[in-house]
Amino acid sequence: MEFHVHKTLELLLLMIATATAVSCEGRIGHYRDVHRANAHSSLKVDGTSSWKPDDHRANRDFLYKSIAPEEEFRSDDPRKVFSRPISGLTSDHLRRFFLGNSIFNTRWVPAQERPQPFSGLGPVYSQDSCVSCHLLNGRGEPTSKASHFSSMVTKLSIDEQGPQGEVQGDPRYGLQLNYQAIAGVPAEGRVAVSYYGQVQRFSDGSAIRLHIPHYSFIGLNFGAIQARTRRSPRIAPPVFGVGLLEAIDDKTLLSLQARKLKTKGHVNIVFDRSTHRKTIGRFGWKAGQPNLVQQTADALIEDMGITSALYPEKNCPIFQLQCRQAASERQPDASPQVLSALTEYVRLLGAPRRRDEKLPVVKRGERLFHEAGCENCHVPNLTTGADAEHPELSNREIHPYSDLLLHDMGASLSDGRREFQATASEWRTAPLWGLGLSEKVAGHLSLMHDGRAKTILEAIMWHGGDAAPARKAVAKYERRDREALLEFLQSL
């Protein structure tokens, strides 16, 4: 009986999620076609839903048929490469994957508009769906339009940390500046970014222009942000392959830390809200979250104002009276089933394979990558641990090109903000897998935590601190060698 009840809950969630899903390219295989067929019949112009169970017979049949046909996900369309599940999923895990995908693409609405599993948006928020920031599961980008930060947020914090070492927000605006709000509630404010250039030269005399960002705050509705408040703009990171990163056991990370004599990398020790214990951080730009459940729940509350069991309180600082008064009485907004489904979706997203690795220029670029010392932090090969619940993730050799450790990246990349044991200039090593496909998927290339680097070479030249020796080595390469290095990075 419990099994059938669980299945019924999943079916109901899928029905409602599909009826309110965002119309977005990047769905794969049969689900995309089902969504498009149903969207015309179930969505009104104002975004509300008039769905009926009969409208979703195709969804029901698709959800429950036992399939593991990887041909559903084989496509020559480069924009879909971050949207495929990992190989070898069981039919049950494939079902969970599609359930989570439907919710990932769902627009949440304010509780006052439509009480249902996907209501509770806001009162203040940045976006109303996961896919709005993580389009096609890729990375976000900054924008110079102050009215719309589509996939970038501005984190706010003060220097004092909480009892568990956690970040404390600005008294007036909390942990994140949200530029949207539900009806009757003022938004917090907006941010605009502009750039000025700084030219750096390589040893052969050629030059590169670095983009130095300048941020301005506009329309702050609750007074000026305190001078002591730290501001850290951050683009949405890609979400593919994160389940494989979660499956790397703690011993592996501690072993990597123990041999980091040159780069001084170290794990972040963070607070796990489920166990109420300190543990190793893995996710977020500063490895501030311990696992995918908490990372997902944190994104729901900070980006969308959606509460969950892990974050049961709305993000309404004491100065924001209308926000506090408008907060929905039903808590949490995201049920355990919804949070679990979203987490399973990103956990089961695969990582793209390398391409052109046998080309001579790529092989030469790989050798130059190692000679420069890039592999000290961007570790090519890791092995996942055992996971009884997800055997597809277990004991697999993966190639993320990351050690998941924190490294000092120098004063130029400091955001002045501490996060547990991460200092202002320390950042988690960003995985490089999928790097060569990022621009094809997203239509842009925005690298580093705030998207300031517009090319791979510019991102390299921003490296400082522990990574300065690698940057200097690349700066000494002749143009031909730099081009070979870039060919290698494009193959990832």
VEXKERO-351112 format. One line per 2 residues: number of its first residue (from 1); their letters; for each residue x, y, z of C-alpha. Coordinates in nm, 3 decimals. Each point is the difference from the previous one (the first is absolute). Layout:
<nodes>
NUM	a	X:Y:Z  ...
</nodes>
This chain:
<nodes>
1	me	0.000:0.000:0.000  0.281:0.243:0.087
3	fh	0.154:-0.059:-0.343  -0.325:0.086:-0.179
5	vh	-0.052:0.313:0.214  0.349:0.120:-0.087
7	kt	-0.066:-0.062:-0.369  -0.328:0.193:0.022
9	le	0.176:0.299:0.157  0.260:-0.003:-0.273
11	ll	-0.266:-0.015:-0.271  -0.190:0.292:0.154
13	ll	0.318:0.206:0.020  0.083:-0.077:-0.361
15	mi	-0.349:0.098:-0.115  0.010:0.337:0.172
17	at	0.362:0.069:-0.087  -0.059:-0.069:-0.368
19	at	-0.303:0.227:0.000  0.203:0.288:0.139
21	av	0.335:-0.078:-0.161  0.198:0.273:-0.169
23	sc	0.006:-0.032:-0.377  0.371:-0.043:-0.050
25	eg	0.226:-0.163:-0.255  0.227:-0.272:0.129
27	ri	-0.249:-0.270:0.100  0.109:-0.331:-0.135
29	gh	-0.167:-0.284:-0.179  -0.364:-0.088:0.051
31	yr	-0.061:0.230:0.298  0.062:0.312:-0.208
33	dv	-0.262:-0.104:-0.254  -0.255:-0.088:0.269
35	hr	0.054:0.334:0.172  -0.047:0.198:-0.320
37	an	-0.319:-0.189:-0.083  -0.149:0.057:0.344
39	ah	0.120:0.357:0.051  -0.243:0.138:-0.258
41	ss	-0.298:-0.166:0.166  0.084:0.052:0.366
43	lk	0.149:0.347:0.030  -0.193:0.325:0.000
45	vd	0.152:0.326:-0.117  0.025:0.127:0.357
47	gt	0.210:-0.302:0.101  -0.266:-0.174:0.207
49	ss	-0.087:-0.363:-0.061  -0.320:-0.170:-0.105
51	wk	0.141:-0.349:-0.012  -0.210:-0.316:0.022
53	pd	0.130:-0.351:0.061  -0.107:-0.109:-0.350
55	dh	0.227:0.267:-0.149  0.298:-0.185:0.144
57	ra	-0.065:-0.358:-0.105  0.307:0.023:-0.224
59	nr	0.209:0.122:0.294  -0.128:-0.282:0.219
61	df	0.074:-0.263:-0.261  0.345:0.147:-0.062
63	ly	0.084:0.023:0.368  -0.081:-0.361:0.077
65	ks	0.111:-0.190:-0.306  0.319:-0.192:0.074
67	ia	0.256:0.157:-0.226  0.372:0.035:0.006
69	pe	0.037:0.084:-0.368  0.308:0.215:-0.025
71	ee	-0.091:0.073:-0.362  -0.257:0.238:0.152
73	fr	0.291:0.214:0.113  0.243:-0.040:-0.287
75	sd	-0.012:0.317:-0.200  0.232:0.196:-0.220
77	dp	-0.146:0.324:0.134  0.284:0.149:0.208
79	rk	-0.248:0.198:0.210  -0.129:-0.322:0.159
81	vf	0.328:-0.145:0.122  -0.045:0.125:0.358
83	sr	-0.357:-0.131:0.020  0.063:-0.372:-0.026
85	pi	-0.018:-0.243:0.292  0.302:-0.200:0.100
87	sg	0.036:-0.331:-0.181  -0.140:-0.323:0.136
89	lt	-0.294:0.138:0.199  -0.257:-0.250:0.121
91	sd	-0.358:0.056:-0.113  -0.086:0.123:0.350
93	hl	0.282:0.255:0.000  -0.089:0.106:-0.352
95	rr	-0.355:0.060:0.122  0.136:0.216:0.284
97	ff	0.217:0.187:-0.247  -0.297:0.103:-0.213
99	lg	-0.213:0.086:0.300  0.274:0.231:0.126
101	ns	0.050:0.145:-0.347  -0.366:0.102:-0.019
103	if	0.023:0.179:0.335  0.333:0.160:-0.095
105	nt	-0.183:0.161:-0.293  -0.305:0.106:0.202
107	rw	-0.094:0.359:0.079  -0.090:0.053:0.363
109	vp	-0.279:0.243:0.085  -0.091:0.204:0.311
111	aq	-0.205:-0.192:0.254  -0.285:0.249:-0.031
113	er	-0.047:-0.081:-0.368  -0.033:-0.377:-0.003
115	pq	0.042:-0.230:0.301  0.175:-0.306:-0.143
117	pf	0.333:-0.181:0.030  0.180:0.276:-0.191
119	sg	-0.130:0.308:0.177  0.182:0.208:0.259
121	lg	0.223:0.211:-0.225  0.162:0.297:0.173
123	pv	-0.106:0.233:0.148  0.336:0.125:-0.135
125	ys	0.190:-0.204:-0.253  0.241:0.008:-0.294
127	qd	-0.160:-0.258:-0.231  -0.313:-0.215:0.001
129	sc	0.147:-0.327:-0.131  0.322:-0.198:0.017
131	vs	0.044:0.003:-0.377  -0.010:0.381:-0.008
133	ch	0.350:0.005:0.149  0.128:-0.338:-0.120
135	ll	-0.115:0.011:-0.361  0.070:-0.336:-0.162
137	ng	0.183:-0.092:0.324  0.293:0.223:-0.096
139	rg	0.163:0.302:0.157  -0.156:0.342:0.043
141	ep	0.120:0.339:-0.115  0.011:0.357:0.131
143	ts	-0.187:0.278:-0.176  0.038:0.375:-0.021
145	ka	-0.378:0.044:0.013  -0.081:0.113:0.352
147	sh	-0.361:-0.109:-0.037  0.071:-0.367:-0.051
149	fs	0.276:-0.216:0.146  -0.116:-0.314:-0.172
151	sm	0.252:-0.249:0.135  0.219:0.194:0.240
153	vt	-0.059:0.092:0.363  0.172:0.230:0.246
155	kl	0.083:-0.163:0.332  0.012:0.228:0.304
157	si	0.163:-0.065:0.336  0.165:0.158:0.300
159	de	0.331:-0.110:0.147  -0.150:-0.152:0.314
161	qg	-0.079:-0.367:-0.042  -0.281:-0.199:0.158
163	pq	0.036:-0.260:0.278  0.084:-0.274:-0.251
165	ge	0.234:0.220:-0.203  -0.274:0.077:-0.252
167	vq	-0.029:0.325:-0.193  -0.214:0.277:0.152
169	gd	-0.198:0.227:-0.230  -0.041:0.376:-0.028
171	pr	-0.252:0.123:0.264  -0.221:0.167:-0.262
173	yg	0.034:-0.230:-0.300  0.100:-0.338:0.135
175	lq	0.235:-0.241:-0.174  -0.089:0.095:-0.356
177	ln	-0.136:0.305:-0.181  -0.325:-0.099:-0.172
179	yq	-0.126:0.221:-0.280  -0.349:-0.148:-0.035
181	ai	-0.296:-0.030:0.237  -0.361:-0.116:0.002
183	ag	-0.287:0.248:-0.031  -0.024:0.243:0.292
185	vp	0.358:-0.056:0.114  0.289:0.229:-0.103
187	ae	0.300:-0.166:-0.159  0.332:0.058:0.173
189	gr	0.192:0.169:-0.281  0.202:-0.055:-0.314
191	va	0.361:-0.034:-0.101  0.172:0.110:-0.321
193	vs	0.346:-0.101:-0.113  0.237:0.180:-0.234
195	yy	0.358:-0.084:-0.095  0.321:0.181:-0.063
197	gq	0.299:-0.160:-0.160  0.350:-0.079:0.119
199	vq	0.254:-0.117:-0.255  0.246:-0.275:0.087
201	rf	0.282:-0.108:-0.228  0.149:-0.339:-0.065
203	sd	0.372:-0.063:-0.031  -0.024:-0.004:-0.380
205	gs	-0.139:0.355:0.000  -0.364:-0.080:-0.077
207	ai	-0.265:0.134:0.235  -0.331:-0.092:0.157
209	rl	-0.269:0.224:0.149  -0.132:-0.092:0.343
211	hi	-0.353:0.109:0.092  -0.009:0.163:0.344
213	ph	-0.359:0.022:0.128  -0.157:0.299:0.172
215	ys	-0.333:-0.045:0.176  -0.256:0.264:0.089
217	fi	-0.314:-0.040:0.212  -0.318:0.162:-0.124
219	gl	-0.344:0.053:0.154  0.076:-0.136:0.345
221	nf	-0.336:0.009:0.178  0.120:-0.047:0.357
223	ga	0.285:0.246:0.024  0.363:-0.018:-0.093
225	iq	0.190:-0.325:0.038  0.233:0.034:0.295
227	ar	0.359:0.090:-0.077  0.118:-0.303:0.197
229	tr	-0.217:-0.238:-0.206  0.194:-0.222:-0.238
231	rs	-0.139:-0.031:-0.352  0.073:-0.302:-0.216
233	pr	-0.161:-0.026:-0.346  -0.014:-0.359:-0.117
235	ia	-0.127:-0.166:-0.316  -0.193:-0.325:0.012
237	pp	0.242:-0.293:-0.028  -0.072:-0.294:-0.233
239	vf	-0.185:-0.288:0.162  0.097:-0.296:-0.220
241	gv	0.221:-0.269:0.153  -0.054:0.120:0.357
243	gl	-0.126:-0.339:0.115  0.332:-0.152:-0.097
245	le	0.180:0.270:0.200  -0.221:-0.074:0.299
247	ai	0.090:-0.369:-0.031  0.372:0.068:0.057
249	dd	0.060:-0.112:0.358  0.147:0.218:0.273
251	kt	0.317:-0.209:0.022  0.086:0.089:-0.358
253	ll	-0.038:0.372:0.065  0.203:-0.019:0.319
255	sl	0.269:-0.192:-0.187  0.011:0.275:-0.264
257	qa	0.030:0.257:0.276  0.289:-0.190:0.162
259	rk	0.212:0.009:-0.315  -0.068:0.361:-0.092
261	lk	0.345:0.124:0.097  0.041:0.246:-0.288
263	tk	-0.352:0.136:-0.032  -0.110:-0.018:0.366
265	gh	-0.351:-0.108:-0.089  -0.231:-0.103:0.281
267	vn	-0.356:-0.117:0.055  -0.263:0.232:0.138
269	iv	-0.167:-0.118:0.320  -0.365:0.099:-0.001
271	fd	-0.322:-0.066:0.192  -0.234:-0.276:-0.110
273	rs	-0.355:0.104:0.090  -0.131:-0.358:-0.020
275	th	0.249:-0.158:0.241  0.078:0.319:0.196
277	rk	0.368:-0.081:-0.032  0.307:0.149:-0.164
279	ti	0.108:-0.172:-0.320  0.191:0.057:-0.324
281	gr	-0.146:0.255:-0.241  -0.020:-0.082:-0.371
283	fg	-0.245:0.229:-0.178  -0.023:0.369:-0.068
285	wk	0.276:0.234:-0.115  0.167:-0.027:0.342
287	ag	-0.107:-0.357:0.076  -0.244:0.131:0.259
289	qp	-0.254:-0.282:-0.030  0.062:-0.362:0.105
291	nl	-0.230:-0.187:-0.236  -0.249:0.041:-0.284
293	vq	-0.308:-0.004:0.222  0.119:0.301:0.198
295	qt	0.137:0.173:-0.310  -0.340:-0.037:-0.167
297	ad	-0.190:0.117:0.307  0.230:0.301:0.034
299	al	-0.061:0.097:-0.363  -0.377:-0.031:0.051
301	ie	-0.007:0.236:0.298  0.256:0.256:-0.118
303	dm	-0.090:0.019:-0.369  -0.374:-0.064:0.014
305	gi	-0.109:0.050:0.359  -0.117:-0.362:0.019
307	ts	0.018:-0.150:0.348  0.077:-0.364:0.075
309	al	0.064:-0.217:0.303  0.366:0.109:-0.008
311	yp	-0.080:0.371:-0.036  -0.343:0.046:0.163
313	ek	0.001:0.380:0.031  -0.065:0.253:-0.276
315	nc	0.286:0.234:-0.095  -0.170:0.313:0.136
317	pi	0.234:0.215:0.213  -0.157:0.191:0.288
319	fq	0.002:0.330:-0.193  -0.219:-0.145:-0.277
321	lq	-0.346:0.013:0.159  -0.206:-0.065:-0.315
323	cr	0.213:-0.303:-0.074  -0.054:-0.141:0.347
325	qa	-0.375:0.064:-0.014  -0.038:-0.161:-0.343
327	as	0.184:-0.321:0.085  -0.225:-0.301:-0.050
329	er	-0.131:-0.181:0.305  0.052:-0.343:-0.154
331	qp	0.354:-0.112:0.069  0.205:-0.144:-0.148
333	da	-0.075:0.109:-0.356  0.200:-0.287:-0.152
335	sp	-0.112:-0.336:0.132  0.258:-0.269:0.075
337	qv	-0.110:-0.174:-0.322  0.065:0.312:-0.208
339	ls	0.340:0.064:0.157  0.094:-0.365:-0.049
341	al	-0.109:0.003:-0.364  0.200:0.313:-0.081
343	te	0.305:-0.141:0.173  -0.026:-0.330:-0.184
345	yv	-0.020:0.178:-0.334  0.329:0.186:0.040
347	rl	0.158:-0.301:0.169  -0.071:-0.217:-0.304
349	lg	0.111:0.248:-0.266  0.303:-0.133:-0.183
351	ap	0.316:0.178:-0.108  0.097:0.024:-0.368
353	rr	0.282:-0.205:-0.140  0.319:0.146:-0.140
355	rd	0.034:0.056:-0.372  0.296:0.004:-0.240
357	ek	0.235:-0.130:0.268  0.207:-0.189:-0.258
359	lp	0.081:0.302:-0.212  0.374:0.084:0.016
361	vv	-0.064:0.366:0.087  -0.229:-0.104:0.286
363	kr	0.258:-0.245:0.133  0.264:0.272:-0.012
365	ge	-0.233:0.238:0.180  -0.060:-0.260:0.269
367	rl	0.374:-0.032:0.055  0.030:0.378:0.032
369	fh	-0.290:-0.003:0.250  0.197:-0.235:0.221
371	ea	0.330:0.182:-0.050  -0.155:0.328:0.114
373	gc	-0.116:-0.166:0.321  -0.372:0.038:-0.071
375	en	-0.062:-0.360:0.106  0.108:0.082:0.357
377	ch	-0.350:0.138:0.057  -0.191:-0.115:-0.309
379	vp	0.052:-0.370:0.076  -0.094:-0.200:-0.313
381	nl	-0.100:-0.335:0.150  -0.197:-0.091:0.312
383	tt	-0.193:-0.309:0.104  -0.339:0.004:0.167
385	ga	-0.072:-0.201:0.312  -0.268:-0.259:0.067
387	da	-0.363:0.114:0.003  -0.253:-0.271:0.075
389	eh	-0.297:0.217:-0.093  0.156:0.112:-0.329
391	pe	0.216:-0.284:-0.133  0.026:0.184:-0.334
393	ls	0.213:0.260:0.178  0.217:-0.250:0.185
395	nr	0.365:-0.083:-0.060  0.026:0.193:-0.324
397	ei	0.309:0.169:-0.134  -0.099:0.354:-0.091
399	hp	0.186:0.291:-0.155  -0.123:0.325:0.158
401	ys	0.336:0.181:-0.006  -0.054:0.121:0.355
403	dl	0.113:-0.092:0.349  -0.308:0.165:0.162
405	ll	0.237:0.176:0.238  0.026:0.366:0.090
407	hd	0.297:0.193:-0.140  0.117:0.357:0.046
409	mg	-0.057:0.168:-0.337  0.161:0.331:0.089
411	as	-0.116:0.348:0.094  -0.141:0.078:-0.345
413	ls	-0.269:-0.265:0.045  -0.073:0.068:0.366
415	dg	-0.361:0.085:0.081  0.076:0.094:0.361
417	rr	-0.238:-0.271:0.116  0.070:-0.296:0.228
419	ef	-0.206:-0.316:-0.024  0.062:-0.243:0.283
421	qa	0.375:-0.073:-0.036  0.029:0.156:-0.345
423	ta	0.178:0.336:0.010  -0.084:0.298:-0.218
425	se	0.243:-0.100:-0.276  -0.059:-0.376:0.012
427	wr	-0.217:-0.179:-0.253  -0.079:-0.363:-0.069
429	ta	0.176:-0.135:-0.309  -0.258:0.020:-0.276
431	pl	-0.040:-0.328:-0.194  0.110:0.036:-0.361
433	wg	-0.205:-0.281:-0.152  -0.237:0.138:-0.260
435	lg	0.205:0.319:-0.035  0.035:-0.031:-0.376
437	ls	-0.377:-0.038:-0.041  -0.113:0.280:0.231
439	ek	-0.024:0.268:-0.265  -0.185:-0.229:-0.240
441	va	-0.257:-0.085:0.266  -0.054:0.343:0.152
443	gh	0.081:0.225:-0.294  0.256:0.188:0.206
445	ls	0.315:-0.067:0.200  0.017:0.151:0.348
447	lm	0.269:-0.147:0.224  0.116:0.049:0.359
449	hd	-0.242:0.044:0.292  -0.143:0.327:-0.132
451	gr	0.025:-0.070:-0.371  0.262:0.269:-0.058
453	ak	0.218:-0.210:-0.232  -0.137:-0.012:-0.355
455	ti	0.253:-0.249:-0.135  0.183:-0.301:0.138
457	le	0.333:0.178:-0.036  -0.128:0.300:0.194
459	ai	-0.113:-0.233:0.280  0.352:-0.145:0.017
461	mw	0.151:0.346:0.022  -0.226:0.088:0.296
463	hg	0.159:-0.279:0.207  0.210:0.127:0.289
465	gd	0.103:-0.112:0.347  0.066:-0.374:0.004
467	aa	-0.064:-0.012:-0.375  0.239:0.283:-0.090
469	pa	0.285:-0.234:-0.102  -0.227:-0.174:-0.252
471	rk	-0.118:0.334:-0.138  0.361:0.121:-0.037
473	av	0.095:-0.320:-0.179  -0.281:0.047:-0.251
475	ak	0.097:0.367:-0.046  0.344:-0.119:-0.112
477	ye	-0.137:-0.234:-0.264  0.028:0.103:-0.362
479	rr	-0.322:0.057:-0.191  0.017:-0.345:-0.159
481	dr	0.024:-0.165:0.343  -0.282:0.211:0.144
483	ea	-0.220:-0.101:-0.292  0.081:-0.367:0.060
485	ll	-0.086:0.041:0.370  -0.333:0.153:-0.094
487	ef	-0.070:-0.282:-0.246  0.047:-0.245:0.286
489	lq	-0.232:0.195:0.230  -0.259:0.017:-0.276
491	sl	0.008:-0.379:-0.020  -0.119:-0.039:0.359
</nodes>
